């Protein structure tokens, strides 16, 4: 049965199904109740056609309960996070379902520093929403709405402040950009202009009518790969609808895998700065190897941007991200940011005079196999318990259960967890060769299938 997903990553559901105007308004009221009357919240959205409806409903709840709203219009998630900080707001709201299919939308809640709510804050907000005990303000105390159109310009300036613009501009790189008809189509060409790139922009119009499935994975980006070959481009970049994730296609039109986005960005950053990095438990060991080569270490956190950022703050990490194509540069704003990823990869190419393919070849290679499949929430814990029991007798097995279950071996690792944003289960496995990684995935899947069938 379809359900509204409420987690540390926010709220997600299907429009016309589990996520409608009343649910959105109630969450606006709940956020207002949590923050208190008289506070200010910025709100922006990606390009989904359901965005205006959900935005208006959330804003209605905030205003009704006495919270002021600053509308940013259509903007990227990192741009909205940046403006939450720069406008000194008490919180932020992003209307987006990120990489989910077009029938979904979602509501992401931000702290004043632009970061998603902590697990404790998300639980508190959910509790207020479930209680439906909202104190609406009287006519004299209702919130006031205003707008701000500076998001894209501010975002580009913030990225350019951490990049050697002159070095990149001097190369006049030819770039193919696929913005999947999302929010990145508005701001990323502005950055490309500042970096003097020759841009071939496909799926550029910010219509929300996605030209292909929106998750930036290989099977959805054949058009981008072909365009790089056809144009003789130096590199291709693919974004998701809210432009927080980035994937890269090399100069031959080869999709190099979303895990390389963070690894390449980290390799670049570690040429200039040293310190601890942070990532999640599902990210490739490539980043550990990149960090070790620079004499640095990696802190691992549960999956979810908020968890990675929390680990960065706690452990004093100066850079981080997630292996789904998410680069986190706190000097811009401590959230995943495709524009930072683009700029760092271009500068890495510029200062080394190497192609993307050559830079990728310098990173130790692993094969990371990822799979996902429908799974009822009540089946997740039994599957994890079965996997733990199955691997308990494996020599050298090392267990981490801070986020589902990850089991490390000398030859690789396997992880299993329920998604925070979809009613699915994910299994990841990584090794030096595909056969070993695929075998680990198969072991867990064979345990999961009968358990999931029994819960259906």
C-alpha positions as CSV (number, residue, x, y, z in Angstrom):
1,X,0.0,0.0,0.0
2,X,1.3,3.4,-0.9
3,X,2.3,5.6,2.0
4,X,3.5,9.1,2.7
5,X,7.2,8.9,3.5
6,X,8.3,11.1,6.4
7,X,11.9,10.8,7.4
8,X,15.1,12.8,8.2
9,X,15.1,13.6,4.5
10,X,11.7,15.3,4.6
11,X,8.4,14.4,3.2
12,X,7.8,12.5,-0.1
13,X,4.6,11.2,-1.7
14,X,2.7,11.0,-4.9
15,X,0.7,14.1,-6.0
16,X,-3.0,13.2,-6.1
17,X,-2.1,10.3,-3.8
18,X,-0.4,10.6,-0.5
19,X,0.9,14.2,-0.9
20,X,-1.8,16.8,-1.5
21,X,-2.5,20.4,-0.5
22,X,-3.9,19.6,2.9
23,X,-0.9,17.5,3.9
24,X,1.4,20.2,2.6
25,X,-0.5,22.9,4.5
26,X,-0.4,20.8,7.7
27,X,3.3,20.5,7.4
28,X,3.6,24.3,7.0
29,X,1.6,24.7,10.2
30,X,3.7,22.1,12.0
31,X,6.9,23.9,11.0
32,X,5.5,27.2,12.1
33,X,4.5,25.6,15.4
34,X,8.0,24.3,15.9
35,X,9.7,27.6,15.0
36,X,7.3,30.0,16.7
37,X,5.2,32.9,15.5
38,X,7.1,35.9,14.1
39,X,9.9,33.8,12.6
40,X,10.9,33.8,8.9
41,X,11.2,30.9,6.5
42,X,12.5,31.0,2.9
43,X,10.8,28.7,0.4
44,X,11.7,27.6,-3.1
45,X,10.9,24.8,-5.5
46,X,12.1,22.7,-8.4
47,X,10.3,22.7,-11.7
48,X,7.7,20.0,-11.2
49,X,4.3,21.0,-12.4
50,X,2.9,20.2,-8.9
51,X,5.4,22.6,-7.3
52,X,3.3,25.7,-7.3
53,X,0.4,23.9,-5.6
54,X,2.6,22.3,-2.9
55,X,4.5,25.6,-2.4
56,X,1.3,27.6,-1.9
57,X,-0.1,25.0,0.5
58,X,3.1,25.0,2.7
59,X,3.2,28.8,2.6
60,X,-0.4,29.0,3.6
61,X,0.2,26.9,6.7
62,X,3.3,29.0,7.6
63,X,1.5,32.3,7.1
64,X,-1.6,31.2,8.9
65,X,0.4,30.3,12.0
66,X,2.3,33.7,12.0
67,X,5.5,32.9,10.2
68,X,6.8,35.2,7.5
69,X,7.7,33.7,4.1
70,X,10.3,34.7,1.5
71,X,9.5,33.1,-1.8
72,X,12.6,32.3,-4.0
73,X,10.6,30.9,-6.9
74,X,12.2,28.1,-8.9
75,X,15.7,27.4,-7.6
76,X,18.2,24.6,-6.9
77,X,18.2,23.0,-3.5
78,X,21.8,24.2,-2.8
79,X,20.7,27.7,-3.9
80,X,17.7,27.7,-1.5
81,X,20.0,26.5,1.3
82,X,22.5,29.3,0.6
83,X,19.7,31.9,0.7
84,X,18.4,30.5,4.0
85,X,21.8,31.4,5.4
86,X,22.3,34.7,3.6
87,X,18.8,36.0,4.4
88,X,19.3,35.0,8.0
89,X,16.1,33.1,8.0
90,X,15.0,30.8,10.8
91,X,14.5,27.9,8.5
92,X,14.0,26.9,4.9
93,X,11.7,24.8,2.8
94,X,12.5,23.2,-0.5
95,X,9.6,21.8,-2.6
96,X,11.3,18.9,-4.5
97,X,11.2,15.2,-4.9
98,X,14.8,15.2,-6.1
99,X,15.5,12.2,-8.3
100,X,12.0,10.6,-7.8
101,X,9.7,10.1,-10.9
102,X,7.5,12.9,-12.0
103,X,4.4,11.7,-10.1
104,X,6.2,12.4,-6.8
105,X,6.8,15.6,-5.0
106,X,8.3,16.4,-1.6
107,X,9.0,18.9,1.1
108,X,12.5,19.3,2.5
109,X,13.0,21.3,5.7
110,X,16.2,23.2,6.4
111,X,17.9,24.6,9.5
112,X,19.1,28.2,9.6
113,X,22.5,27.0,8.4
114,X,20.9,25.5,5.3
115,X,21.3,21.9,6.4
116,X,18.4,19.4,6.6
117,X,16.9,18.9,10.0
118,X,18.7,16.6,12.4
119,X,17.0,13.3,13.2
120,X,15.8,14.7,16.5
121,X,14.3,17.8,14.8
122,X,12.7,15.8,12.1
123,X,11.1,13.5,14.7
124,X,9.8,16.6,16.6
125,X,8.3,18.1,13.4
126,X,6.7,14.8,12.6
127,X,5.2,14.6,16.1
128,X,3.7,18.1,15.8
129,X,2.3,17.2,12.4
130,X,0.7,14.0,13.6
131,X,-0.9,15.8,16.6
132,X,-2.6,18.4,14.2
133,X,-2.5,20.8,17.2
134,X,-1.7,24.0,15.3
135,X,-2.2,27.4,16.8
136,X,-3.3,29.7,13.9
137,X,-2.6,33.4,14.5
138,X,-5.2,36.1,14.5
139,X,-5.5,38.5,11.6
140,X,-3.0,41.0,13.1
141,X,-0.4,38.3,13.6
142,X,-0.5,36.4,10.4
143,X,2.7,36.1,8.5
144,X,3.8,38.4,5.7
145,X,5.0,37.1,2.3
146,X,7.7,38.7,0.2
147,X,9.9,37.5,-2.7
148,X,13.6,37.5,-3.5
149,X,15.1,37.0,-7.0
150,X,18.8,36.9,-6.1
151,X,19.2,33.1,-5.6
152,X,20.9,32.2,-8.8
153,X,23.3,35.2,-8.8
154,X,24.3,34.7,-5.2
155,X,24.8,31.0,-5.8
156,X,27.1,31.5,-8.7
157,X,29.1,34.1,-6.8
158,X,29.5,31.8,-3.9
159,X,30.8,29.0,-6.1
160,X,33.2,31.3,-8.0
161,X,34.6,32.5,-4.7
162,X,36.1,29.0,-4.0
163,X,37.3,28.3,-7.6
164,X,40.2,29.7,-9.7
165,X,37.9,31.2,-12.3
166,X,40.8,32.5,-14.4
167,X,42.5,29.1,-14.7
168,X,39.3,27.4,-15.8
169,X,38.2,30.2,-18.1
170,X,41.6,30.1,-19.9
171,X,40.9,26.5,-21.1
172,X,37.6,27.4,-22.9
173,X,36.3,23.9,-22.1
174,X,33.5,22.5,-24.3
175,X,30.8,21.1,-22.0
176,X,27.6,19.2,-22.6
177,X,25.1,19.8,-19.8
178,X,21.9,17.9,-19.1
179,X,19.7,19.7,-16.6
180,X,16.8,17.2,-17.0
181,X,14.3,20.1,-17.4
182,X,14.9,21.0,-13.8
183,X,16.1,23.9,-11.6
184,X,19.7,23.5,-12.7
185,X,18.7,24.7,-16.1
186,X,18.4,28.2,-14.8
187,X,21.5,28.6,-12.7
188,X,24.2,26.3,-14.2
189,X,24.5,28.2,-17.5
190,X,25.2,31.3,-15.5
191,X,28.2,29.5,-13.9
192,X,29.3,28.1,-17.2
193,X,29.3,31.7,-18.5
194,X,31.5,32.9,-15.7
195,X,33.9,30.0,-16.4
196,X,34.0,30.8,-20.1
197,X,32.8,27.3,-21.1
198,X,31.3,26.5,-24.5
199,X,28.1,24.9,-23.4
200,X,25.8,22.5,-25.3
201,X,22.8,22.5,-23.1
202,X,20.3,19.6,-23.5
203,X,17.0,19.3,-21.7
204,X,17.5,22.9,-20.7
205,X,14.0,24.2,-20.5
206,X,12.8,24.3,-16.8
207,X,9.4,22.8,-17.6
208,X,9.5,19.9,-15.1
209,X,8.5,17.6,-18.0
210,X,11.5,15.4,-17.7
211,X,13.0,14.3,-21.0
212,X,14.1,11.0,-19.4
213,X,13.8,9.3,-16.0
214,X,15.2,11.9,-13.5
215,X,17.6,9.8,-11.5
216,X,21.1,10.6,-12.9
217,X,22.3,7.0,-13.5
218,X,23.8,5.4,-16.6
219,X,20.6,3.9,-18.1
220,X,18.9,7.3,-18.1
221,X,21.8,9.3,-19.6
222,X,22.3,7.8,-23.1
223,X,21.4,11.1,-24.7
224,X,24.1,12.9,-22.7
225,X,26.8,10.3,-23.5
226,X,25.9,10.5,-27.2
227,X,25.9,14.3,-27.2
228,X,29.5,14.4,-25.8
229,X,30.6,12.1,-28.6
230,X,28.8,14.1,-31.3
231,X,30.1,17.5,-30.1
232,X,33.6,16.4,-29.3
233,X,33.2,17.9,-25.9
234,X,35.8,17.8,-23.1
235,X,33.2,16.6,-20.6
236,X,29.5,16.0,-19.9
237,X,27.6,16.8,-16.8
238,X,24.2,15.5,-15.7
239,X,22.1,16.9,-12.9
240,X,19.0,15.8,-11.1
241,X,15.9,18.0,-11.0
242,X,16.9,20.0,-7.9
243,X,20.6,20.2,-9.0
244,X,22.1,18.9,-5.8
245,X,23.5,15.7,-7.5
246,X,26.0,15.5,-10.4
247,X,27.2,12.8,-12.6
248,X,30.1,12.9,-15.1
249,X,30.6,11.7,-18.7
250,X,34.2,11.6,-19.9
251,X,35.6,12.9,-23.2
252,X,34.8,9.7,-25.0
253,X,31.2,9.8,-24.0
254,X,31.7,7.1,-21.3
255,X,29.5,7.3,-18.2
256,X,32.1,7.0,-15.5
257,X,29.6,6.4,-12.6
258,X,28.2,8.6,-10.0
259,X,30.7,7.4,-7.4
260,X,33.5,9.2,-9.3
261,X,32.0,12.6,-8.8
262,X,32.9,12.7,-5.1
263,X,36.2,10.9,-5.6
264,X,37.3,13.3,-8.3
265,X,36.2,16.4,-6.3
266,X,38.0,15.0,-3.2
267,X,41.2,14.3,-5.2
268,X,41.1,17.9,-6.4
269,X,40.5,19.4,-3.0
270,X,43.2,17.4,-1.4
271,X,45.8,19.0,-3.7
272,X,45.1,22.3,-2.0
273,X,43.9,21.5,1.5
274,X,44.4,18.7,4.0
275,X,42.1,17.4,6.8
276,X,39.4,14.9,7.5
277,X,36.6,14.1,4.9
278,X,33.2,12.7,5.6
279,X,30.9,10.5,3.6
280,X,28.2,7.9,4.1
281,X,28.4,4.1,4.6
282,X,27.1,3.4,1.1
283,X,29.9,5.3,-0.7
284,X,32.7,3.6,-2.5
285,X,36.1,2.8,-1.0
286,X,37.6,5.0,-3.7
287,X,37.4,8.1,-1.4
288,X,39.3,6.2,1.3
289,X,42.1,5.5,-1.1
290,X,42.1,9.1,-2.4
291,X,42.3,10.4,1.2
292,X,45.0,7.9,2.2
293,X,47.2,9.0,-0.7
294,X,47.1,12.5,0.7
295,X,47.7,11.3,4.3
296,X,44.1,12.0,5.3
297,X,41.2,10.0,6.7
298,X,37.5,9.5,6.1
299,X,34.7,9.6,8.6
300,X,31.7,7.4,7.7
301,X,28.1,8.4,8.6
302,X,24.7,6.9,8.1
303,X,23.1,7.6,4.6
304,X,21.5,10.9,4.3
305,X,22.9,14.4,3.7
306,X,22.0,15.6,7.2
307,X,23.8,12.7,8.8
308,X,27.0,13.4,6.7
309,X,26.9,17.1,7.6
310,X,26.3,16.3,11.2
311,X,29.4,14.0,11.1
312,X,31.4,16.8,9.4
313,X,30.5,19.3,12.1
314,X,31.2,16.8,14.9
315,X,34.5,15.5,13.6
316,X,35.8,18.8,12.1
317,X,35.8,17.6,8.5
318,X,36.5,20.3,5.9
319,X,34.9,18.5,2.9
320,X,32.6,15.6,2.2
321,X,29.7,14.3,0.2
322,X,27.8,11.1,-0.8
323,X,28.6,8.6,-3.5
324,X,25.3,9.3,-5.3
325,X,27.0,12.3,-7.0
326,X,26.7,14.7,-4.0
327,X,29.6,17.1,-3.3
328,X,29.4,19.0,0.0
329,X,31.6,22.1,0.2
330,X,30.9,24.0,3.5
331,X,32.6,27.1,2.3
332,X,29.7,27.6,-0.1
333,X,26.9,26.0,1.9
334,X,27.0,22.6,3.7
335,X,24.7,20.7,1.4
336,X,25.1,18.6,-1.8
337,X,25.9,21.0,-4.6
338,X,26.2,20.0,-8.3
339,X,27.6,23.5,-9.2
340,X,30.5,23.0,-6.8
341,X,31.2,19.6,-8.3
342,X,31.2,21.0,-11.9
343,X,33.6,23.8,-11.0
344,X,36.0,21.6,-9.0
345,X,36.2,19.0,-11.8
346,X,36.8,21.7,-14.4
347,X,39.6,23.2,-12.3
348,X,41.1,19.8,-11.7
349,X,41.2,19.3,-15.5
350,X,42.6,22.8,-16.0
351,X,45.5,22.7,-13.5
352,X,46.6,19.2,-14.3
353,X,46.1,19.4,-18.1
354,X,44.5,16.0,-18.0
355,X,41.2,14.7,-19.4
356,X,38.5,13.3,-17.2
357,X,39.4,9.8,-18.4
358,X,43.0,10.4,-17.4
359,X,42.0,11.7,-13.9
360,X,39.7,8.7,-13.4
361,X,42.5,6.3,-14.3
362,X,44.6,7.7,-11.4
363,X,42.0,6.6,-8.9
364,X,42.1,2.9,-7.7
365,X,39.3,1.0,-9.4
366,X,36.4,-0.8,-7.7
367,X,33.2,-2.3,-8.9
368,X,30.2,-1.1,-6.9
369,X,27.0,-2.9,-7.7
370,X,23.8,-1.2,-6.6
371,X,20.3,-2.6,-6.7
372,X,16.9,-1.5,-5.4
373,X,13.5,-3.2,-5.2
374,X,10.1,-2.7,-3.6
375,X,10.0,-3.5,0.1
376,X,7.4,-2.9,2.7
377,X,8.7,-0.9,5.7
378,X,7.9,-3.8,8.1
379,X,10.2,-6.2,6.1
380,X,13.3,-4.1,6.4
381,X,14.3,-5.1,10.0
382,X,13.8,-8.9,9.4
383,X,15.9,-8.7,6.2
384,X,18.7,-6.9,8.1
385,X,18.6,-9.4,10.9
386,X,18.8,-12.3,8.5
387,X,21.8,-10.7,6.7
388,X,23.6,-10.3,10.0
389,X,23.0,-13.9,11.0
390,X,24.1,-15.1,7.5
391,X,27.5,-13.3,7.6
392,X,28.2,-13.8,11.3
393,X,30.3,-16.8,10.7
394,X,32.2,-15.3,7.7
395,X,35.9,-14.9,8.7
396,X,37.0,-11.3,9.1
397,X,33.5,-9.9,8.8
398,X,33.2,-6.4,10.4
399,X,29.7,-5.1,11.1
400,X,28.3,-1.6,11.2
401,X,24.6,-1.2,12.0
402,X,24.3,2.6,12.3
403,X,22.4,2.7,9.0
404,X,20.8,-0.6,8.1
405,X,23.7,-3.0,8.0
406,X,27.1,-2.8,6.4
407,X,29.5,-5.8,6.5
408,X,33.1,-5.3,5.5
409,X,35.5,-8.0,4.4
410,X,39.1,-7.8,3.1
411,X,37.9,-8.4,-0.4
412,X,34.9,-5.9,-0.3
413,X,31.8,-5.0,1.5
414,X,28.0,-5.3,1.3
415,X,25.3,-3.1,2.7
416,X,21.5,-3.3,3.0
417,X,19.1,-0.6,4.1
418,X,15.6,0.7,3.6
419,X,15.3,4.0,1.7
420,X,14.4,7.2,3.5
421,X,12.6,8.6,0.5
422,X,10.9,5.6,-1.3
423,X,9.2,2.3,-0.3
424,X,12.2,0.3,-1.4
425,X,15.2,-1.6,-0.1
426,X,18.7,-1.0,-1.4
427,X,21.6,-3.4,-1.5
428,X,25.1,-2.2,-2.3
429,X,28.2,-4.3,-2.7
430,X,31.7,-3.4,-3.7
431,X,34.8,-5.3,-4.6
432,X,37.8,-5.3,-7.0
433,X,35.8,-7.3,-9.6
434,X,32.2,-7.4,-10.6
435,X,31.8,-11.2,-9.9
436,X,32.6,-10.8,-6.2
437,X,30.4,-7.7,-5.8
438,X,27.5,-9.3,-7.6
439,X,27.8,-12.5,-5.6
440,X,27.5,-10.5,-2.3
441,X,24.4,-8.7,-3.6
442,X,22.9,-12.1,-4.6
443,X,23.5,-13.5,-1.2
444,X,21.5,-10.7,0.5
445,X,18.8,-10.7,-2.2
446,X,18.2,-14.5,-1.7
447,X,17.7,-13.8,2.0
448,X,15.4,-10.8,1.3
449,X,13.0,-12.1,-1.3
450,X,11.1,-14.7,0.9
451,X,10.9,-12.3,3.8
452,X,9.5,-9.5,1.6
453,X,7.1,-11.9,0.0
454,X,5.8,-13.0,3.4
455,X,5.1,-9.3,4.4
456,X,3.2,-8.5,1.2
